[in-house]
Amino acid sequence: MQDIRRNNVERFKGFGTLYDQNRPAAPTEVVDILTTYLGSTPRMVADIGCGTGLSSWIWLNEAERIIGFEPSDDMRSVAESKWESAGKPDNLRFVSGLSHDLGLPDGSVDVLTCSQSFHWMEPQPTLREFARVLRTGGIFAAYDCDWPPMLDWQLEQAYLQLNKEADQRAANLAPQDSQAHKWSKDGHLQQIQESGLFRYVREIVFHHHETFTADRYVNLALSQGGLQTALKLGADDLLTAADEFRALANRVFDGQSRKVLFSYRMRLGIV
C-alpha cells in the first residue's frame, strides 16, 4: 500500500500550474449544501487532497479556519504561492499530509472535503481517519465533476478518446511497480455506507457553469493525469492527437468564449 500511495502522489508531479489555470474552481454550491446541513458557520474545514487549492479558497470567507492537505509538493507549491500573493490570509494554510494520517485532534473538524481526490485514497483507512477527526454532526463530502464538461458532442467524444488513448499508453509504458491506482468513483457512496461510521449518507447532484475559451478547453483535457503521465513516459505521438483535438476545439469555439456545463456528484456522510 505504501507503493500505491507514493505512485498516486507522483502522478501529479510537474503540471501544477497547468492544472490550476484550467481546472474548474470548486463551485459555491458546495459551501451552500454543506453549511445548510451543518446549520452554522464551520469553525474548521479540512480539505483533503486539495491540489493547488482550488477547492480550499471557496471557504475563505465562509469558515473560521481552513487547512488544505496536499502530499504533492508540486501541487502544494502552487497553492502556497497563491496564498502568499493574496497576503497570506491567516485563516487558511496548506500542509503536507496523507488522508489516513492527518495529525489533527479527535473531533476537531466541522466539514471535511475531498474535491476530485477521494478516488486516489485507500477508502476504509481514510474514512476511519475522517470519522475520527470530525466532531459529532460533522460532515464528510467527496465531490467530483463528470468528464468532459457539456458543450458539443463531437468535442466531448474527442476529449474522451484522447484520454482513453493516453490512459492506455500510460498503462503500457509504466513499470507495474510504479503505476498509480485509483478506486472507482462509482463506489464512493457504498464505501461510506459500508464503513458504518456515518449516521446519514446520501448522494447529491448539482451543476455549475464556467466560461471557457478553446485554449482552456484543450488545456483542461491536457491537465488529465493519464495524459500527463503518458507524455512523461515518452508517448510523444499523443502530441499529434492533442493537436487534432485543438483544431476541433478551435472550430467549435470559433474564436468565442462559451459557457460549459459541469455536472457534479457529491457523496456525503454525517457522523
BATOR-895947 format. One record per residue (C-alpha): y, x, z; residue in three letters; residue number from 1. Coordinates in steps of 0.1 Angstrom, whole numbers, plus 2048, in hexadecimal, padded with zeros to 3 digits. Example, Ala and Ser with C-alpha at 12.3 -4.5 7.8 and 13.67 -1.06 7.14 Angstrom:
% residues 2
{{7D3, 87B, 84E}, 'ALA', 1}
{{7F5, 889, 847}, 'SER', 2}
This chain:
% residues 271
{{800, 800, 800}, 'MET', 1}
{{817, 81D, 806}, 'GLN', 2}
{{814, 828, 7E2}, 'ASP', 3}
{{81C, 805, 7D6}, 'ILE', 4}
{{83B, 804, 7EB}, 'ARG', 5}
{{846, 825, 7DE}, 'ARG', 6}
{{840, 81C, 7BA}, 'ASN', 7}
{{852, 7FB, 7BE}, 'ASN', 8}
{{871, 80D, 7CB}, 'VAL', 9}
{{86F, 828, 7B0}, 'GLU', 10}
{{86F, 80C, 795}, 'ARG', 11}
{{894, 806, 79B}, 'PHE', 12}
{{89F, 82A, 798}, 'LYS', 13}
{{8B9, 833, 77F}, 'GLY', 14}
{{8C9, 813, 773}, 'PHE', 15}
{{8DD, 806, 791}, 'GLY', 16}
{{8FE, 803, 77E}, 'THR', 17}
{{8EE, 7F2, 760}, 'LEU', 18}
{{8DE, 7D9, 778}, 'TYR', 19}
{{8FD, 7D3, 78C}, 'ASP', 20}
{{914, 7CD, 76E}, 'GLN', 21}
{{8FD, 7B5, 75C}, 'ASN', 22}
{{8E8, 7A2, 774}, 'ARG', 23}
{{8F5, 780, 780}, 'PRO', 24}
{{907, 77F, 7A1}, 'ALA', 25}
{{8F5, 76B, 7BC}, 'ALA', 26}
{{901, 747, 7B9}, 'PRO', 27}
{{916, 738, 7D5}, 'THR', 28}
{{8FC, 71B, 7D6}, 'GLU', 29}
{{8E7, 733, 7EA}, 'VAL', 30}
{{901, 733, 806}, 'VAL', 31}
{{906, 70E, 804}, 'ASP', 32}
{{8E1, 706, 807}, 'ILE', 33}
{{8D9, 71E, 823}, 'LEU', 34}
{{8F8, 717, 838}, 'THR', 35}
{{8F0, 6F2, 835}, 'THR', 36}
{{8CD, 6F7, 843}, 'TYR', 37}
{{8DA, 70F, 85E}, 'LEU', 38}
{{8F5, 6F6, 868}, 'GLY', 39}
{{90E, 712, 871}, 'SER', 40}
{{91E, 732, 864}, 'THR', 41}
{{903, 74E, 866}, 'PRO', 42}
{{90A, 769, 87F}, 'ARG', 43}
{{8F2, 781, 86D}, 'MET', 44}
{{8E6, 781, 84A}, 'VAL', 45}
{{8CB, 79A, 83F}, 'ALA', 46}
{{8C8, 79E, 819}, 'ASP', 47}
{{8A7, 7B0, 812}, 'ILE', 48}
{{8A2, 7C3, 7F1}, 'GLY', 49}
{{8C7, 7BE, 7EB}, 'CYS', 50}
{{8C8, 7D7, 7CE}, 'GLY', 51}
{{8ED, 7DD, 7C4}, 'THR', 52}
{{8F9, 7C3, 7DD}, 'GLY', 53}
{{8FE, 7A6, 7C5}, 'LEU', 54}
{{8EC, 78F, 7DD}, 'SER', 55}
{{8FE, 79D, 7FC}, 'SER', 56}
{{923, 799, 7F2}, 'TRP', 57}
{{920, 773, 7F0}, 'ILE', 58}
{{91E, 772, 816}, 'TRP', 59}
{{93D, 787, 81C}, 'LEU', 60}
{{953, 76A, 827}, 'ASN', 61}
{{936, 754, 832}, 'GLU', 62}
{{925, 768, 84D}, 'ALA', 63}
{{930, 77D, 86B}, 'GLU', 64}
{{919, 79A, 862}, 'ARG', 65}
{{905, 7A3, 842}, 'ILE', 66}
{{8ED, 7BF, 83E}, 'ILE', 67}
{{8DE, 7C7, 81C}, 'GLY', 68}
{{8BD, 7DA, 81D}, 'PHE', 69}
{{8B4, 7EE, 7FE}, 'GLU', 70}
{{89A, 80A, 7FD}, 'PRO', 71}
{{8A5, 817, 7DA}, 'SER', 72}
{{8BF, 832, 7DF}, 'ASP', 73}
{{8CC, 82C, 7BB}, 'ASP', 74}
{{8D1, 807, 7C0}, 'MET', 75}
{{8E0, 80A, 7E3}, 'ARG', 76}
{{8F9, 825, 7D8}, 'SER', 77}
{{908, 80B, 7C0}, 'VAL', 78}
{{90B, 7F2, 7DC}, 'ALA', 79}
{{91B, 80C, 7F3}, 'GLU', 80}
{{934, 817, 7D8}, 'SER', 81}
{{93F, 7F3, 7D3}, 'LYS', 82}
{{942, 7EF, 7F9}, 'TRP', 83}
{{958, 80E, 7FB}, 'GLU', 84}
{{96E, 802, 7DE}, 'SER', 85}
{{972, 7E0, 7F0}, 'ALA', 86}
{{981, 7F2, 80F}, 'GLY', 87}
{{960, 7F4, 823}, 'LYS', 88}
{{95F, 7D1, 831}, 'PRO', 89}
{{953, 7D5, 855}, 'ASP', 90}
{{93C, 7B6, 855}, 'ASN', 91}
{{927, 7C3, 838}, 'LEU', 92}
{{911, 7E2, 836}, 'ARG', 93}
{{8F5, 7EF, 821}, 'PHE', 94}
{{8D7, 802, 82F}, 'VAL', 95}
{{8B6, 810, 823}, 'SER', 96}
{{898, 7FC, 82F}, 'GLY', 97}
{{877, 7ED, 825}, 'LEU', 98}
{{86F, 7C8, 829}, 'SER', 99}
{{852, 7CD, 842}, 'HIS', 100}
{{866, 7E3, 859}, 'ASP', 101}
{{88A, 7D8, 85C}, 'LEU', 102}
{{892, 7E8, 87E}, 'GLY', 103}
{{8A5, 7C9, 88A}, 'LEU', 104}
{{8A1, 7B9, 8AC}, 'PRO', 105}
{{88B, 79A, 8B0}, 'ASP', 106}
{{89E, 779, 8A9}, 'GLY', 107}
{{8BE, 78B, 89E}, 'SER', 108}
{{8C1, 77C, 87B}, 'VAL', 109}
{{8CD, 759, 871}, 'ASP', 110}
{{8C7, 75B, 84B}, 'VAL', 111}
{{8B1, 773, 839}, 'LEU', 112}
{{8B1, 774, 813}, 'THR', 113}
{{89E, 785, 7F6}, 'CYS', 114}
{{8B0, 781, 7D5}, 'SER', 115}
{{899, 78B, 7B8}, 'GLN', 116}
{{886, 7A2, 7CF}, 'SER', 117}
{{86B, 791, 7E4}, 'PHE', 118}
{{851, 796, 7C8}, 'HIS', 119}
{{854, 7BB, 7CE}, 'TRP', 120}
{{84A, 7B8, 7F3}, 'MET', 121}
{{827, 7B5, 802}, 'GLU', 122}
{{82A, 791, 80C}, 'PRO', 123}
{{818, 78D, 82E}, 'GLN', 124}
{{824, 7AC, 841}, 'PRO', 125}
{{847, 7A4, 833}, 'THR', 126}
{{846, 780, 83E}, 'LEU', 127}
{{83B, 78B, 861}, 'ARG', 128}
{{858, 7A2, 864}, 'GLU', 129}
{{870, 788, 857}, 'PHE', 130}
{{863, 76E, 870}, 'ALA', 131}
{{867, 788, 88C}, 'ARG', 132}
{{88C, 78F, 885}, 'VAL', 133}
{{896, 76B, 87E}, 'LEU', 134}
{{8A2, 756, 89B}, 'ARG', 135}
{{894, 734, 8A2}, 'THR', 136}
{{8A2, 71E, 887}, 'GLY', 137}
{{8A9, 73C, 871}, 'GLY', 138}
{{8A3, 73A, 84C}, 'ILE', 139}
{{890, 750, 833}, 'PHE', 140}
{{898, 74A, 80E}, 'ALA', 141}
{{88A, 75C, 7F0}, 'ALA', 142}
{{89C, 752, 7D1}, 'TYR', 143}
{{897, 75C, 7AD}, 'ASP', 144}
{{8A5, 752, 78B}, 'CYS', 145}
{{890, 74A, 76D}, 'ASP', 146}
{{891, 764, 750}, 'TRP', 147}
{{8A1, 762, 738}, 'PRO', 148}
{{8BF, 74C, 73F}, 'PRO', 149}
{{8C3, 72E, 728}, 'MET', 150}
{{8D9, 731, 709}, 'LEU', 151}
{{8C7, 733, 6E7}, 'ASP', 152}
{{8A1, 72E, 6E3}, 'TRP', 153}
{{89E, 74A, 6C9}, 'GLN', 154}
{{8B1, 763, 6DE}, 'LEU', 155}
{{89D, 759, 6FD}, 'GLU', 156}
{{87C, 75D, 6E9}, 'GLN', 157}
{{887, 780, 6DE}, 'ALA', 158}
{{891, 789, 702}, 'TYR', 159}
{{86E, 780, 70E}, 'LEU', 160}
{{85D, 793, 6F2}, 'GLN', 161}
{{872, 7B2, 6F8}, 'LEU', 162}
{{869, 7B2, 71D}, 'ASN', 163}
{{844, 7AA, 717}, 'LYS', 164}
{{842, 7C8, 700}, 'GLU', 165}
{{854, 7DD, 71A}, 'ALA', 166}
{{83C, 7D3, 736}, 'ASP', 167}
{{81E, 7DB, 720}, 'GLN', 168}
{{82B, 7FD, 717}, 'ARG', 169}
{{834, 805, 73B}, 'ALA', 170}
{{811, 7FB, 747}, 'ALA', 171}
{{801, 810, 72C}, 'ASN', 172}
{{817, 82F, 731}, 'LEU', 173}
{{819, 830, 757}, 'ALA', 174}
{{7FC, 841, 76A}, 'PRO', 175}
{{7E9, 828, 77F}, 'GLN', 176}
{{7F4, 837, 7A0}, 'ASP', 177}
{{819, 835, 797}, 'SER', 178}
{{81A, 811, 78B}, 'GLN', 179}
{{82F, 7F7, 79E}, 'ALA', 180}
{{820, 7D7, 7AA}, 'HIS', 181}
{{830, 7B5, 7AD}, 'LYS', 182}
{{823, 796, 7BD}, 'TRP', 183}
{{826, 775, 7AA}, 'SER', 184}
{{846, 762, 7B0}, 'LYS', 185}
{{832, 742, 7AB}, 'ASP', 186}
{{81F, 74B, 7CB}, 'GLY', 187}
{{83E, 74E, 7E1}, 'HIS', 188}
{{83C, 72B, 7EF}, 'LEU', 189}
{{817, 72D, 7F6}, 'GLN', 190}
{{81C, 74F, 807}, 'GLN', 191}
{{837, 741, 81E}, 'ILE', 192}
{{822, 722, 826}, 'GLN', 193}
{{802, 735, 82C}, 'GLU', 194}
{{813, 74E, 844}, 'SER', 195}
{{815, 732, 85E}, 'GLY', 196}
{{835, 742, 86A}, 'LEU', 197}
{{84D, 727, 85F}, 'PHE', 198}
{{852, 703, 86B}, 'ARG', 199}
{{860, 6F6, 84B}, 'TYR', 200}
{{85A, 703, 827}, 'VAL', 201}
{{867, 6F6, 806}, 'ARG', 202}
{{873, 6FF, 7E3}, 'GLU', 203}
{{896, 6F7, 7D6}, 'ILE', 204}
{{8A0, 6FA, 7B1}, 'VAL', 205}
{{8C5, 6FE, 7A7}, 'PHE', 206}
{{8D9, 70B, 78A}, 'HIS', 207}
{{8F6, 722, 784}, 'HIS', 208}
{{90C, 72B, 766}, 'HIS', 209}
{{91A, 74D, 75E}, 'GLU', 210}
{{92F, 758, 740}, 'THR', 211}
{{91F, 773, 72A}, 'PHE', 212}
{{928, 787, 70B}, 'THR', 213}
{{90D, 793, 6F3}, 'ALA', 214}
{{90F, 7B6, 703}, 'ASP', 215}
{{909, 7A8, 726}, 'ARG', 216}
{{8EC, 793, 71A}, 'TYR', 217}
{{8DB, 7B1, 709}, 'VAL', 218}
{{8E2, 7C7, 728}, 'ASN', 219}
{{8D3, 7AC, 73E}, 'LEU', 220}
{{8B2, 7B0, 72A}, 'ALA', 221}
{{8B5, 7D6, 72C}, 'LEU', 222}
{{8B9, 7D4, 752}, 'SER', 223}
{{896, 7C7, 756}, 'GLN', 224}
{{881, 7E0, 769}, 'GLY', 225}
{{864, 7E0, 751}, 'GLY', 226}
{{87A, 7EA, 734}, 'LEU', 227}
{{88B, 805, 748}, 'GLN', 228}
{{869, 812, 754}, 'THR', 229}
{{85C, 813, 730}, 'ALA', 230}
{{87B, 826, 724}, 'LEU', 231}
{{878, 83F, 740}, 'LYS', 232}
{{854, 845, 736}, 'LEU', 233}
{{85E, 84D, 712}, 'GLY', 234}
{{85A, 82C, 6FF}, 'ALA', 235}
{{877, 834, 6E9}, 'ASP', 236}
{{86B, 81C, 6CE}, 'ASP', 237}
{{877, 800, 6E5}, 'LEU', 238}
{{89A, 80A, 6DD}, 'LEU', 239}
{{895, 7FE, 6BA}, 'THR', 240}
{{889, 7DC, 6C8}, 'ALA', 241}
{{8A7, 7DC, 6DE}, 'ALA', 242}
{{8BE, 7E1, 6C0}, 'ASP', 243}
{{8AE, 7C4, 6AE}, 'GLU', 244}
{{8B3, 7AF, 6CD}, 'PHE', 245}
{{8D7, 7BA, 6CF}, 'ARG', 246}
{{8DD, 7B0, 6AA}, 'ALA', 247}
{{8CF, 78D, 6B2}, 'LEU', 248}
{{8E5, 789, 6D1}, 'ALA', 249}
{{903, 793, 6BC}, 'ASN', 250}
{{8FB, 777, 6A3}, 'ARG', 251}
{{8F6, 75D, 6BE}, 'VAL', 252}
{{916, 766, 6D2}, 'PHE', 253}
{{92A, 76B, 6B2}, 'ASP', 254}
{{944, 77F, 6C4}, 'GLY', 255}
{{94A, 764, 6DE}, 'GLN', 256}
{{943, 762, 704}, 'SER', 257}
{{92B, 747, 70D}, 'ARG', 258}
{{91E, 736, 72C}, 'LYS', 259}
{{8FA, 73B, 733}, 'VAL', 260}
{{8E5, 727, 74C}, 'LEU', 261}
{{8D0, 737, 767}, 'PHE', 262}
{{8B6, 722, 778}, 'SER', 263}
{{8AD, 72C, 79C}, 'TYR', 264}
{{88F, 726, 7B2}, 'ARG', 265}
{{894, 72A, 7D7}, 'MET', 266}
{{875, 72B, 7EE}, 'ARG', 267}
{{880, 728, 813}, 'LEU', 268}
{{871, 727, 835}, 'GLY', 269}
{{880, 71E, 856}, 'ILE', 270}
{{872, 72D, 876}, 'VAL', 271}
